[in-house]
C-alpha cells in the first residue's frame, strides 16, 4: 500500500509537470536540444532541481497543512505580497487552463475529425467527473496516463537507437552563449515547478506520511529527468531538420506506423487532460479560500468560463503574461532555494 502511494505521488508529479508542450517535443527542443551536446548536462541540472525543490515543495505543504498554493506563497513572499503573487498565478493558471481546453478541442477536430466543440464538451464532462472527486481522483488519472507516456518514450528511444544519427546527442554543437545554455534549465524548472504548485501543494497537504512525499518526489523528479533525456536523445538524432516542425515528436511518430501514431495521440490528449484538471483543481482550491461559495459552483464556473474563452482565443493575453510569469517563477525558485538553504543551516 505504501509503495503504491509513492508511485501515485510520483506519477502525479510527472503528469503535472509534463504537459502538452513536453509531449509535442517543442519545450524540450527550445530549452535543451537546440543547445547541442551540453543539453545532456543541463538536463541533469534540471533533474536535480526537480528532485530537490519538488520534495521540499511537498514537504513544506505537508508541514503547513496547506490547502492551496496561496498558503505556501504567503510563507515565501510574506502575507501581503504572497496574496498578490497568488492572484497573478491564478490569472496565468486560468489562461493555461483555457489553452489546454482549446488544445483538447483541436485534437478532436484535427486528429479524430470530430467537431471542435465536441472535444471541448467531452473534456469538460470528463473533467467535472474527476474534479468533483478531489485530489485522489487526479492522482488516479495520472497513474493511468503517465505509464502510457513512459511506454511512448521507450518506443521513441528504441527507434532512435537504430538510427545512423543516434549519437548526435553527444556530438552536435551550438552557437548560443553559455549564459543562455545554462540559464535555460533554471528557467524551465522554475516555470514548471511554479505551475505544478496547483497540484503538488494540496497533495502535500493531504498526505500525512512525509516519507511517501519524499520518495514520491524523488521518483517523480528522476522520472521527469529520464523523460527529458529520452526526448532529447530522439530529437537530437533528427537535428537540425526537426526544428522546423511545430510538433517535432509528431514528425518522428509518423515514421513508425499507424499504432504508434494512435499511442502518440493518446499521450498528447492525456497530457492536455492532466494539465487541464490539475490547473482547474488548483484554481478551484484557491478560489474556495477567497470566495465563500459552494465548491461545486466554483468548479462549474471555472469550466464554463474556460469553455467560453476557449472559443474566443487567449493567445494575446498569454503572450503578455508568459514573460512576466517566467520572471516571477525564477524569483519564486530562488526564494525556495534560499529558504531551504537557511533551513539546512
C-alpha positions in Angstrom: 0.0 0.0 0.0 2.8 2.5 0.9 4.7 1.7 -2.2 1.6 2.1 -4.3 1.1 5.6 -2.8 4.7 6.5 -3.5 4.2 5.6 -7.2 0.9 7.5 -7.3 2.6 10.6 -5.9 5.5 10.2 -8.4 3.1 9.7 -11.4 1.0 12.8 -10.3 4.2 14.8 -10.1 5.3 13.7 -13.6 1.8 14.2 -15.1 1.5 17.7 -13.6 4.9 18.9 -14.9 4.9 17.1 -18.3 2.2 18.9 -20.3 1.3 19.1 -23.9 4.3 21.2 -24.8 6.5 18.5 -23.4 4.7 15.7 -25.2 4.8 17.6 -28.5 8.6 17.9 -28.1 8.6 21.7 -28.5 9.5 22.5 -24.9 12.5 20.1 -25.0 13.7 21.4 -28.3 13.5 25.1 -27.2 15.0 24.6 -23.7 17.5 21.8 -24.3 18.1 20.1 -27.7 18.8 23.4 -29.5 21.9 23.8 -27.3 23.6 20.7 -28.6 25.7 18.3 -26.6 25.7 20.4 -23.4 21.9 19.8 -23.2 22.7 16.4 -21.5 24.4 18.3 -18.6 21.6 21.0 -18.4 19.0 18.2 -18.3 20.9 16.7 -15.4 20.9 20.1 -13.6 17.2 20.5 -14.3 16.6 17.0 -12.9 18.4 17.8 -9.7 16.2 20.9 -9.3 13.0 18.8 -9.9 14.0 16.3 -7.3 15.2 18.7 -4.7 12.7 21.5 -5.0 9.8 19.1 -5.7 10.5 17.2 -2.5 10.8 20.4 -0.5 7.7 21.9 -2.0 5.5 19.0 -1.0 7.2 18.7 2.5 6.6 22.4 3.2 2.9 22.0 2.1 2.7 19.0 4.4 4.1 20.9 7.4 1.8 23.9 6.7 -1.2 21.6 6.1 -1.6 23.8 3.0 -4.9 23.6 1.1 -3.7 25.7 -1.8 -0.6 27.3 -3.2 -1.5 30.6 -1.6 -0.8 29.2 1.8 2.8 28.4 0.6 3.3 31.8 -1.2 2.4 33.6 2.0 5.3 31.9 3.7 7.7 32.5 0.8 6.7 36.1 0.0 5.0 37.4 3.1 1.3 37.8 3.8 0.7 40.9 1.6 3.0 40.1 -1.4 2.1 36.4 -1.2 -1.6 37.3 -1.9 -0.7 39.3 -5.0 1.6 36.7 -6.3 -1.1 34.0 -5.8 -3.6 36.3 -7.6 -1.3 36.7 -10.5 -0.6 33.0 -10.7 -4.3 32.4 -10.6 -4.8 34.5 -13.7 -2.0 32.7 -15.5 -3.3 29.3 -14.4 -6.7 30.2 -15.8 -5.0 31.2 -19.1 -3.2 27.9 -19.4 -6.4 26.0 -18.4 -8.2 27.7 -21.3 -5.4 27.0 -23.8 -5.3 23.3 -22.7 -9.1 23.1 -23.3 -8.6 24.6 -26.7 -5.9 22.1 -27.4 -8.2 19.2 -26.5 -10.8 20.6 -29.0 -8.1 20.8 -31.6 -7.1 17.2 -31.1 -10.7 16.1 -31.6 -11.0 18.3 -34.7 -7.7 17.6 -36.5 -6.9 14.0 -35.4 -10.3 12.4 -34.8 -12.2 14.5 -37.4 -14.9 15.4 -35.0 -16.1 18.9 -34.2 -14.0 21.3 -32.1 -17.0 21.8 -29.7 -17.4 18.1 -29.2 -13.8 18.0 -28.0 -14.5 20.8 -25.5 -17.7 19.3 -24.2 -16.2 15.8 -23.8 -13.2 17.2 -22.0 -15.3 19.3 -19.7 -17.6 16.5 -18.7 -14.7 14.1 -18.0 -13.0 16.9 -16.0 -16.1 17.6 -13.9 -16.4 13.9 -13.1 -12.8 13.7 -12.0 -12.5 17.1 -10.2 -15.6 16.5 -8.0 -13.8 13.5 -6.6 -10.8 15.5 -5.4 -7.0 15.1 -5.4 -7.2 11.3 -5.2 -9.1 11.1 -8.5 -6.5 13.4 -10.1 -3.7 11.0 -8.8 -5.6 8.0 -10.3 -5.8 9.7 -13.7 -2.1 10.4 -13.7 -1.4 6.8 -12.7 -3.1 5.8 -15.9 -1.7 8.5 -18.3 1.9 8.6 -17.2 2.7 4.8 -17.8 1.4 5.3 -21.4 3.7 8.2 -21.7 6.6 6.2 -20.4 5.9 3.4 -22.9 5.8 6.0 -25.6 9.2 7.3 -24.6 10.7 3.7 -24.6 9.4 3.2 -28.2 11.0 6.5 -29.3 14.3 5.6 -27.7 14.3 2.1 -29.3 13.5 3.6 -32.7 16.3 6.2 -32.3 18.8 3.6 -31.1 18.8 2.1 -34.6 19.2 5.4 -36.4 22.5 6.3 -38.0 22.4 9.7 -36.2 21.7 8.2 -32.8 25.0 9.6 -31.4 24.1 13.2 -32.2 23.0 14.0 -28.6 26.7 13.8 -27.7 28.1 15.4 -30.8 26.1 18.4 -32.0 27.3 21.9 -31.2 25.6 25.2 -30.6 26.4 28.8 -31.3 24.4 30.1 -28.3 26.2 31.7 -25.4 27.0 29.7 -22.3 24.8 32.1 -20.3 21.8 31.2 -22.4 22.6 27.5 -22.3 22.9 27.3 -18.5 20.0 29.7 -17.8 17.6 27.6 -19.8 17.3 24.7 -17.3 16.9 27.1 -14.5 14.0 29.0 -16.2 12.4 25.7 -17.4 12.4 24.2 -13.9 11.2 27.4 -12.3 8.3 27.8 -14.6 7.2 24.2 -14.4 7.5 23.9 -10.6 5.7 27.2 -10.0 2.9 25.9 -12.2 3.0 22.5 -10.5 2.2 24.1 -7.2 -1.5 23.9 -8.2 -1.4 20.2 -7.6 1.7 19.5 -5.6 0.8 21.8 -2.7 -2.7 20.3 -2.0 -1.3 16.8 -2.5 1.5 17.5 0.0 -1.1 18.9 2.5 -3.4 15.9 2.1 -0.9 13.1 2.5 0.1 12.6 6.2 3.2 10.4 5.7 6.2 12.6 5.0 8.3 9.6 3.7 5.7 9.0 0.9 6.1 12.6 -0.3 9.9 12.3 0.0 10.2 9.1 -2.1 7.4 10.2 -4.4 9.2 13.4 -5.1 12.5 11.6 -5.6 11.0 9.1 -8.0 8.9 11.7 -9.8 11.8 14.2 -10.3 14.0 11.4 -11.6 11.3 10.3 -13.9 10.9 13.8 -15.4 14.7 13.8 -15.9 14.6 10.5 -17.7 11.7 11.6 -20.0 13.6 14.8 -20.8 16.7 12.8 -21.7 14.8 10.3 -23.8 13.1 13.1 -25.8 16.3 15.0 -26.2 18.0 11.8 -27.4 15.3 11.2 -30.1 15.1 14.9 -31.2 18.9 15.2 -31.5 19.0 12.4 -34.0 16.7 14.4 -36.2 18.5 17.8 -35.9 18.6 20.3 -37.5 15.6 19.5 -39.7 13.3 18.6 -36.9 13.4 22.2 -35.6 11.2 23.4 -38.4 8.1 21.5 -37.1 5.6 22.8 -34.7 5.1 19.3 -33.2 8.6 17.7 -33.5 7.6 14.4 -31.9 4.7 14.1 -34.2 7.1 14.2 -37.2 9.0 11.3 -35.6 5.9 9.3 -34.9 4.6 9.5 -38.5 7.6 7.3 -39.5 6.7 4.5 -37.1 3.3 3.5 -38.5 -0.4 3.6 -37.5 -0.3 2.1 -34.0 2.5 4.3 -32.6 0.6 7.3 -34.1 -2.5 6.3 -32.2 -0.5 5.9 -29.0 1.1 9.3 -29.6 -2.4 10.8 -29.9 -3.4 9.3 -26.6 -0.3 10.7 -25.0 -1.0 14.2 -26.3 -4.6 14.2 -25.2 -3.7 12.6 -21.9 -1.1 15.3 -21.2 -3.5 18.0 -22.2 -6.2 16.5 -19.9 -3.9 16.0 -16.9 -2.6 19.6 -17.1 -6.2 20.9 -17.5 -7.6 19.1 -14.5 -4.5 19.9 -12.4 -4.8 23.6 -13.1 -8.6 23.7 -12.8 -8.3 22.0 -9.4 -5.6 24.4 -8.2 -7.8 27.3 -9.3 -10.9 25.9 -7.5 -9.0 25.4 -4.3 -7.6 28.9 -4.5 -11.0 30.5 -5.1 -12.5 28.5 -2.2 -10.2 30.3 0.2 -11.2 33.7 -1.3 -14.9 33.3 -2.0 -17.5 31.7 0.3 -19.4 29.9 -2.4 -20.1 26.1 -2.7 -17.1 24.3 -4.2 -19.1 22.7 -7.0 -20.4 26.1 -8.1 -16.9 27.5 -8.2 -15.8 24.5 -10.3 -18.7 24.7 -12.7 -18.0 28.5 -13.1 -14.3 27.8 -14.0 -15.3 25.1 -16.5 -18.0 27.3 -18.2 -15.7 30.3 -18.3 -12.9 28.4 -19.8 -15.3 26.9 -22.4 -16.5 30.4 -23.4 -12.9 31.9 -23.7 -11.6 28.8 -25.5 -13.8 29.9 -28.4 -12.5 33.5 -28.3 -8.8 32.7 -28.1 -6.4 33.6 -25.3 -3.0 33.8 -27.2 -2.6 37.5 -27.0 -3.1 37.6 -23.2 -0.8 34.6 -22.7 2.0 36.2 -24.8 2.0 39.1 -22.4 1.7 37.0 -19.2 4.3 34.3 -20.0 7.4 36.5 -19.9 6.2 38.2 -16.6 5.3 34.8 -15.1 8.7 33.5 -16.2 10.4 36.2 -14.1 8.2 35.6 -11.1 8.8 31.9 -11.4 12.6 32.5 -11.2 12.1 34.7 -8.1 9.9 32.0 -6.6 12.5 29.3 -7.3 15.3 31.5 -5.8 13.2 32.0 -2.6 12.6 28.3 -2.4 16.3 27.5 -2.7 17.2 30.3 -0.2 14.6 29.1 2.3 15.8 25.5 2.1 19.4 26.7 2.4 18.6 28.6 5.6 16.6 25.6 7.0 19.7 23.4 6.3 21.9 25.8 8.2 
